[in-house]
């Protein structure tokens, strides 16, 4: 008997077409509109002494969209922001895409040359920049070929002394907009909503393009993964520029929660916010945990609730997990990449594991975990055959992703996009194993990325800077485990014969020629182990770096 599908249109298609009444493109912009409608008086943003409710948050986002539209900003234009975790960054996450434009949030730690590259590559039409970053932005704008309209933000809670780079002030510009601006949802949920640049492992960074559908789904998945109840208070210790704050600027509106902004991530401000703003959830790298735990006793506050802490860098050591638990935090390990909207894998904890000895619990927590509910596929494959590796916790393959929270692709880079999606999967470049229970665990990074303080550092980029030093003959940079930062760059250097230069001089040289956070914190002068063909054996150097604390 032939199926109805083989005979043509099904009865489930006839007269059941998609229409305006039964279909709306998915977009996280709808979350803010709903929160303002249902909970207009609920506190949306805490910044210093300023409190902003959802009615005002929504109106200001619409004003920003309106003001941008008067500059001619529309669909697929790029609006770049160089901002800390402040209210304008949250307003930009809604106001920019309300015009159909694409939000490009810039890493505030970058150097002028990389910033200029991104401005040109993204063809930025408008730049909103905090006066704190005026020096580096001034240099970047001078290097860039584009000439965007520059809007300066002067933080009223924490005034900065940096010079004004443009003729427009953010607050005055926003106030010129219409709070009733008739913004529209995207015509297609596949439309771009955000642009985020990778760290650039082999040359210039790649521009990762997010779509409205992916942002909508990951924002919801964050709420489910974090088990966040209505009106939760989220502390912004994670940079909002990093994968759009893992999509949490959109997530919090789902539950009409409170964004507790932190301009600077400092222990006194974190402890005060947790006690005074009722913080329930936060995300951060090991450096944030270290800052909390090592704060002076008089700075710490007793908490009347357990604060959920999500980390996605290197897994914390057992001692840190125990210390965090004692201070009132429950740590959950996440994993993801810029290309999958931030975290897309969670170490979903089983209650039965609570009975395990601490060392075995730590081993469980060290695993990256299983897929988010918004991710369709997560596995470990042999990158050559594209066949699954045995689920034995031993056989190494490449971690791969598939689904709606995978990027659209790399901006203006078809070759890199095709390679990343080869075989119908997104190739993460991370090497790992698959355990019998389906949990994945990373074992290495094929691109030699170093994750320090939650930020990606390219070992190749650091090596290129060191190779430019006249006294350096050969160099290899690997990750060195660090309790505070997770990992830090460690450079192994061979000098030109007869040359003399100190560790501090080479570190200072790197800091003068690249973003300071990327510079190595350790330099070891030694002969580099090589294969018979002259290739540097980085696996041997990683082991040396791991043992360095014992050697000092």
Secondary structure as the mmCIF struct_conf table of DSSP 4:
data_model
#
loop_
_struct_conf.conf_type_id
_struct_conf.id
_struct_conf.beg_label_comp_id
_struct_conf.beg_label_asym_id
_struct_conf.beg_label_seq_id
_struct_conf.end_label_comp_id
_struct_conf.end_label_asym_id
_struct_conf.end_label_seq_id
TURN_TY1_P TURN_TY1_P1 UNK A 4 UNK A 7
BEND BEND1 UNK A 8 UNK A 9
TURN_TY1_P TURN_TY1_P2 UNK A 11 UNK A 15
TURN_TY1_P TURN_TY1_P3 UNK A 20 UNK A 22
TURN_TY1_P TURN_TY1_P4 UNK A 28 UNK A 28
HELX_RH_AL_P HELX_RH_AL_P1 UNK A 29 UNK A 38
TURN_TY1_P TURN_TY1_P5 UNK A 40 UNK A 41
BEND BEND2 UNK A 42 UNK A 42
STRN STRN1 UNK A 43 UNK A 47
TURN_TY1_P TURN_TY1_P6 UNK A 48 UNK A 49
STRN STRN2 UNK A 50 UNK A 53
HELX_RH_AL_P HELX_RH_AL_P2 UNK A 54 UNK A 70
TURN_TY1_P TURN_TY1_P7 UNK A 71 UNK A 72
TURN_TY1_P TURN_TY1_P8 UNK A 75 UNK A 76
STRN STRN3 UNK A 78 UNK A 82
BEND BEND3 UNK A 85 UNK A 86
HELX_RH_AL_P HELX_RH_AL_P3 UNK A 87 UNK A 98
TURN_TY1_P TURN_TY1_P9 UNK A 99 UNK A 100
STRN STRN4 UNK A 102 UNK A 105
HELX_LH_PP_P HELX_LH_PP_P1 UNK A 106 UNK A 107
TURN_TY1_P TURN_TY1_P10 UNK A 108 UNK A 109
HELX_RH_AL_P HELX_RH_AL_P4 UNK A 112 UNK A 122
TURN_TY1_P TURN_TY1_P11 UNK A 123 UNK A 123
STRN STRN5 UNK A 124 UNK A 130
HELX_RH_3T_P HELX_RH_3T_P1 UNK A 131 UNK A 133
HELX_RH_AL_P HELX_RH_AL_P5 UNK A 134 UNK A 143
BEND BEND4 UNK A 145 UNK A 145
STRN STRN6 UNK A 149 UNK A 153
BEND BEND5 UNK A 156 UNK A 158
HELX_LH_PP_P HELX_LH_PP_P2 UNK A 162 UNK A 164
BEND BEND6 UNK A 166 UNK A 167
STRN STRN7 UNK A 168 UNK A 169
HELX_RH_AL_P HELX_RH_AL_P6 UNK A 170 UNK A 175
TURN_TY1_P TURN_TY1_P12 UNK A 176 UNK A 176
BEND BEND7 UNK A 177 UNK A 177
TURN_TY1_P TURN_TY1_P13 UNK A 179 UNK A 180
BEND BEND8 UNK A 187 UNK A 188
TURN_TY1_P TURN_TY1_P14 UNK A 189 UNK A 190
BEND BEND9 UNK A 191 UNK A 191
STRN STRN8 UNK A 192 UNK A 197
TURN_TY1_P TURN_TY1_P15 UNK A 201 UNK A 202
BEND BEND10 UNK A 203 UNK A 204
HELX_LH_PP_P HELX_LH_PP_P3 UNK A 205 UNK A 206
STRN STRN9 UNK A 207 UNK A 211
HELX_RH_AL_P HELX_RH_AL_P7 UNK A 212 UNK A 226
TURN_TY1_P TURN_TY1_P16 UNK A 227 UNK A 227
HELX_LH_PP_P HELX_LH_PP_P4 UNK A 228 UNK A 229
TURN_TY1_P TURN_TY1_P17 UNK A 230 UNK A 231
STRN STRN10 UNK A 233 UNK A 235
BEND BEND11 UNK A 238 UNK A 238
TURN_TY1_P TURN_TY1_P18 UNK A 240 UNK A 242
HELX_RH_AL_P HELX_RH_AL_P8 UNK A 243 UNK A 246
TURN_TY1_P TURN_TY1_P19 UNK A 247 UNK A 247
HELX_RH_AL_P HELX_RH_AL_P9 UNK A 248 UNK A 254
TURN_TY1_P TURN_TY1_P20 UNK A 255 UNK A 256
STRN STRN11 UNK A 258 UNK A 260
BEND BEND12 UNK A 263 UNK A 264
HELX_RH_AL_P HELX_RH_AL_P10 UNK A 267 UNK A 276
BEND BEND13 UNK A 277 UNK A 277
STRN STRN12 UNK A 281 UNK A 283
HELX_RH_AL_P HELX_RH_AL_P11 UNK A 286 UNK A 293
TURN_TY1_P TURN_TY1_P21 UNK A 294 UNK A 294
BEND BEND14 UNK A 295 UNK A 295
TURN_TY1_P TURN_TY1_P22 UNK A 297 UNK A 299
BEND BEND15 UNK A 304 UNK A 305
HELX_LH_PP_P HELX_LH_PP_P5 UNK A 306 UNK A 306
STRN STRN13 UNK A 307 UNK A 311
BEND BEND16 UNK A 313 UNK A 314
HELX_LH_PP_P HELX_LH_PP_P6 UNK A 315 UNK A 317
HELX_RH_AL_P HELX_RH_AL_P12 UNK A 318 UNK A 327
TURN_TY1_P TURN_TY1_P23 UNK A 328 UNK A 328
STRN STRN14 UNK A 329 UNK A 337
HELX_RH_3T_P HELX_RH_3T_P2 UNK A 338 UNK A 340
TURN_TY1_P TURN_TY1_P24 UNK A 341 UNK A 341
STRN STRN15 UNK A 342 UNK A 346
HELX_LH_PP_P HELX_LH_PP_P7 UNK A 348 UNK A 350
HELX_RH_3T_P HELX_RH_3T_P3 UNK A 351 UNK A 355
BEND BEND17 UNK A 356 UNK A 356
HELX_RH_AL_P HELX_RH_AL_P13 UNK A 358 UNK A 365
TURN_TY1_P TURN_TY1_P25 UNK A 366 UNK A 366
BEND BEND18 UNK A 367 UNK A 367
STRN STRN16 UNK A 369 UNK A 369
STRN STRN17 UNK A 370 UNK A 371
TURN_TY1_P TURN_TY1_P26 UNK A 373 UNK A 374
BEND BEND19 UNK A 376 UNK A 376
STRN STRN18 UNK A 377 UNK A 381
TURN_TY1_P TURN_TY1_P27 UNK A 383 UNK A 385
HELX_LH_PP_P HELX_LH_PP_P8 UNK A 387 UNK A 387
STRN STRN19 UNK A 388 UNK A 388
HELX_LH_PP_P HELX_LH_PP_P9 UNK A 389 UNK A 390
BEND BEND20 UNK A 391 UNK A 393
STRN STRN20 UNK A 397 UNK A 402
BEND BEND21 UNK A 403 UNK A 403
TURN_TY1_P TURN_TY1_P28 UNK A 404 UNK A 405
BEND BEND22 UNK A 406 UNK A 406
BEND BEND23 UNK A 408 UNK A 408
STRN STRN21 UNK A 409 UNK A 410
TURN_TY1_P TURN_TY1_P29 UNK A 411 UNK A 412
HELX_RH_AL_P HELX_RH_AL_P14 UNK A 414 UNK A 420
TURN_TY1_P TURN_TY1_P30 UNK A 421 UNK A 421
HELX_RH_3T_P HELX_RH_3T_P4 UNK A 422 UNK A 424
BEND BEND24 UNK A 425 UNK A 425
STRN STRN22 UNK A 426 UNK A 434
TURN_TY1_P TURN_TY1_P31 UNK A 436 UNK A 437
BEND BEND25 UNK A 438 UNK A 438
STRN STRN23 UNK A 440 UNK A 445
TURN_TY1_P TURN_TY1_P32 UNK A 446 UNK A 447
STRN STRN24 UNK A 449 UNK A 452
TURN_TY1_P TURN_TY1_P33 UNK A 453 UNK A 454
STRN STRN25 UNK A 455 UNK A 458
HELX_RH_AL_P HELX_RH_AL_P15 UNK A 459 UNK A 467
TURN_TY1_P TURN_TY1_P34 UNK A 468 UNK A 468
BEND BEND26 UNK A 469 UNK A 469
TURN_TY1_P TURN_TY1_P35 UNK A 470 UNK A 471
STRN STRN26 UNK A 472 UNK A 482
TURN_TY1_P TURN_TY1_P36 UNK A 483 UNK A 485
STRN STRN27 UNK A 486 UNK A 495
HELX_LH_PP_P HELX_LH_PP_P10 UNK A 496 UNK A 496
TURN_TY1_P TURN_TY1_P37 UNK A 497 UNK A 498
HELX_RH_AL_P HELX_RH_AL_P16 UNK A 503 UNK A 513
BEND BEND27 UNK A 514 UNK A 514
HELX_RH_3T_P HELX_RH_3T_P5 UNK A 516 UNK A 518
BEND BEND28 UNK A 519 UNK A 519
BEND BEND29 UNK A 521 UNK A 521
STRN STRN28 UNK A 522 UNK A 525
BEND BEND30 UNK A 526 UNK A 526
HELX_LH_PP_P HELX_LH_PP_P11 UNK A 527 UNK A 529
STRN STRN29 UNK A 530 UNK A 530
TURN_TY1_P TURN_TY1_P38 UNK A 532 UNK A 533
BEND BEND31 UNK A 534 UNK A 534
STRN STRN30 UNK A 536 UNK A 536
HELX_RH_AL_P HELX_RH_AL_P17 UNK A 538 UNK A 551
#
